[in-house]
Amino acid sequence: MTNKTPEQIVLESIELTLRYKKTELDLRFLSLVTLPVETFQIPYLEQLNIGSNQIKNIHPEIVQLKKLKCLIASDNQLTPLPPEISQPQELKRLIIV
């Protein structure tokens, strides 16, 4: 059994989400400082949980997640959110505390 890096775990999670067309992606507790661009290439993603990491900012590419309804980004080191955060038309719930 090999230990996987957080980056490997994220990429595998994204791959599985794409393969099985899952609408939720849970990337909590991985000590991430940023999200890979692949995260923003899941067109049917409805819920993204990136809580309890070390993320400082959210990429403007978040606008590519047109179906995103819920973004959970609590317990991170977020600086001011980009204005693009309000652009996903379906976004109903934003948790950043």
C-alpha positions, 0 to 999 in steps of 0.5 A: 500500500502506497501513501498518496500525496494530496495532489494525487488524491485530488486528481483521482477524485476528479477523475472518478467524478468525471468518469461516473458523472458525480455531481459532488466533489469532496476535497476536504482535509487535504492541506491544499493551497490551491485547486488544480484547473481540472476542478473547474472542468467538471460541467455537471458539478453541483457541490464542491467542498474544499473546506479545511484546507489552506486555500488562499484564493479561488480561481476566477475559473470558478465561472466554468462551473455553470451547475454549481449550487453549493460551494463549501470553502470554510476553514481556509485562508481565503483572501477577498473572494473574486467577483467571479464567485457570484457568476455561477447562475445556479449558486445558492449556497456559499459557506466560507466561515 
